[in-house]
Amino acid sequence: MKQLIVNADDFGRAPGVNRGILEAYEAGIVTSTTVMINYPDAAPGLEQALAKAPDLGIGLHLNLTAGYPVLPAERIPSLVKEDGQFVHIRDWAGHMAAFEPEHVRAELVAQLDRYLSLAGRPPDHLDSHHHGAYLHPDALSVVLEIAHRYNIPMRDTKFDALDGPLDRALAELANVVPGVPALLAQNLIERLQQVLTQGPPPFCPARLEMGFFEDHATLGDLLVILTTLPEDRPTELMCHPGYVDEALGTSGYLYPREREIGHLTHPATLECIRSEGISLINFGDLARSAA
């Protein structure tokens, strides 16, 4: 059986994003979302989702790369710029070596605590904005601790690259963190490998499909993904539906979000799900089946 999780990233980023994700859930194939809990619109969005979308899987989009932190900036100065906002992932190369472990841990734990306070329950899975918390060893250590403490899945973000040739792992890191110096990159890869060997392996039940994004966020690309899903392992399709509004204005990913809504709710998409016999699920379903 082909099983598919359609996860909409960035819930809470802006009112238009919240509205678009809920529309793609109600009228389309979205089954899951992850919340950027550090944004002001996370709280009202979560309240609405919990009340009106009871079957929507809701995870935590751990964030060290966009917006203001949950904690006051003066408590975690190594993670923020002069304006108090996180250092963007494109600028991590010149800053990430200075991230203090205690600052990383404090902010990620604060994000989890805020989620628990607002939702009244643990997230059903974890992932990370720009995959940032997977790319810094101190952050990855915290993410693994949270996942194991609450027995929840994580997004599969190419951990297998760390087990292969060093050149492959370095290339994967360079794709996300441009300009990272070679020695720093190698040190990071080695430390990430150490983190992964220090405890139980991450529970990542679904392979990650990232092909529905930017220029490839088209109906044709989506239908190709749906008609070529593997049957041996569930797939998570990452998507970013949303409506562009003033609060989203500083995002680097704008109008493709609105096109994504149309594709995720398109009659051809719904028919493809039916004709291909695809079972739409969320991470909670997988966690329950593995228990």
N, C-alpha and C positions, 0 to 999 in steps of 0.2 A: 504494500500500500504506500502511495505517495503522501507524505505528511508535510504540511507547510505552515510555518509561523510567519505571519506578515507583521513585522514590527515597525511601528512608526516612531522614529527618534524625535527628540526635542520637545516633548509635551511640557507645557509650562513656559516655553520660551516667549510666547506672546499670545494674546487672545485669539488672533487669527490662526495660529498654529493649533491651538486647542480645538477651535471650531472645525478646522479642516480634518484633523485626526478623528474626531468623533463622527464627522460625516462619512469619512472613509471606512469607519467601523460599522456605522448603522446601515449604509447603503452599498458598501463594497466588501473588500476581502481583508481589511485590516483586522487582526485578532489580538494585537498586543501593542503596547507602547512603553516608552521609558521616559521618566520625568527628570527635567533639569530643575532640581529642587531649589537651586539658589536664585531662581528668577521670581519676581513678584507674582507672576501669573500662574505659578505652580499651585499655590494654595486654592484659589477659586477653581482652577481647572480640575484638580484632584477631587474637590467636593462634588463637582458636576459629574465627573466620570464615575465616581463611586455610587452616585445616586441613579444615574441614567444609563450606565453601561456596565451592568453587573458581570457580564461575561468577558469583558475586556481584560486581558492580562496586563498588569501594571508593574513595571520594573523601575529600577533607579538608574538614571543616566549620570553616573558619577562624573564630575566636571572639575577640571583643573585648568581649563584653557579658554573660557569665555564668561564674560560678565563679572559681577562682584561675588566674592566668596560669601558663604554663610557666616563665617566668623568675622569679627572686625579685622580690617587689614593689618592693624598694628600687632595683632597676635600671630600673624603668619607672613611677616614682611618678605620672606624669601620667595614667596609664590606670586607676588603682585607687583604691578608697575606703580609709578608715582601717583597715578590717579586712583589707585586702590583696586583696579580690576586685574584679573588673572593675565598672565603673559600668554599671548596667543600661541597656538601650536607652531605656527610658521616662524615664531621668534624663539622657540625653545632651545634651539641649538646654542645660543649664546647665554642661556640662563639656567638650563636644567641641572648643570653640574653644581649649582649653588643652592638648589632646593634643599632645605633642611628637613631631615627625616621626621622630626617631631611636628613640623608645620604641615607636612603632607598628611601624616596620620591624623592630626587634630582636625583638619578641614574635612577629610573624607568621613571621619566618624561623625562630625557635626552634620554633614549632609544626610547620613543615614539616620541620625537622631531626629532631624527635621522631618524626614519622610515618615518615620514611625509615629511621630506626634500628629502629623496631618492625616495620614491614612489609617492609623490605628491597627496596622498589621505590617508584617515585613513585606518587602517587594517580592514579586514572584521570580525575578531574575535580576542580574546585574550586567551592565555594560558601561561604556564610557564615551563621553563626547570627544570626537577626534581620536578615539582609542587611547587617549593620553594616559589614563591610569594603568594601561597595560604596558606602557613603554618606559616607565620609570620604576626601578626595582622596589623602592620604598612604597610607592603607591600600589604596585601589584601585590606586595605582601599584605597590605591592608585589605585589598579587594578579596584575596583568597581567604583571609581570616573571616571576613563578613560572610562570604559564601558558605564556608564550613560551619560557622556558628548558627546560621539560620537554615542550613541544608537547602540552599537554593542554587539553581543553575547560573552559569555565566555565559555570555556570548563567546563563541569560538572565534578568536581574533588571531589566527595563524600561529598558535603556539607550536605547531609542527615545524615552523621555520627555525625555531630555536634548536631543534633536534637534528637539523640538516647541516649542510656545509656553511661555514662562517660567511662566505660571500653572499649566500642567499639571505641569511638573517640580516646582514648589513644592508642589503638592497631593500629589504622590507622596511627597515627602520628609516632609511634615507627617503623612502617614498612618502612617509608621514612627517618626518622632521627634517626639512630640507637644510642642507649646509652643516649638518652635525659633523664635527671633526672626526677623523678616522679613529684616533686613539680613544676618544670619548665613546664613540659608537661601539668599539670592540669591548671596552670596559662595561658598558651598559648591557650588551648581549651576555657577557659572562656573568654579571650580577643577576640578570633576569633568569638565566639558567640555574643559578644557585637557589634563587627563591622557589623555582618550580620543583626543585629536588628536596626541599626542606620539609615538605609536608605532603598530605594527600594530593593527588593530581586534581586539577580543576574539573568540575563536572560541566561539560559543554555538550549537551545532548544533540545539538543541531549544528549542521555545517552552515557557514555564513555565506550568503550570496549578496555581493555588493554591486552587481552589474546594473541595477536600476537606479542610476544616479547621473546628474548633470546632463551631458549631451545624450546619454543612453536612457534617460527617463522618458522613454516613448512607449506608446502602446505596443508597437512592434517588438521592442526589446522585452517588454513585460511578457508578452505572449510566448516569445521564444523561451524565456526562463521557465514559464509554467509548463510548456510542452516538453521540456528536457530535464525535468526534475528526476533525481535518482530515487530509487526505491529502497536502497539499503540503509539510508539514514535520513531522519527528518532534516528539512532545510529551513533556515531562517532567512527570509528576504528582508533586507534593510531598506526602508523607504523614509521619505520626509515630506508627507503631505501637509499643506497648510495654506492659509490665505495671507497675502502680504498686507501688513498694516504698519502703522507708525512704530509700534514697539519692536517690530522685526527689522526695521530699516537699516540697522547696522550689521545684519547677518550677511555673510558671504554667499549665502544660497537663498535666492529670493524667488523669482517667478517660476522656476521649475517646480516649486512646491504646489502651485495651483494646478499646473498641468498634471502632476502626479495624482491629485484628487480625481480628476477626470478619468485617468487611466485605471485607477484602482476601483472605480465604481462603474466602469464602462460595461455595457451589456456583453460585449465580446469577452471581456475578462471573466465575468460571471459564468458565461456559457463554457469557457475553457476550463474553469474549475470543475464544472459538472461533467463535461465530456471526458476529461482526463482522470476522473475519479479521485481528485485531490481532497484529502481530509484537512480542513483548516483547523488548526489547534493553537494553543499558546504554551508558554514555558511551564505554567502550572500543570497543564495536562501531562506533560512529559515527566515532571517531577513526581506527580502522583503515580504514574505508571511504573516508575523506577523504584518506588518505595517498597 
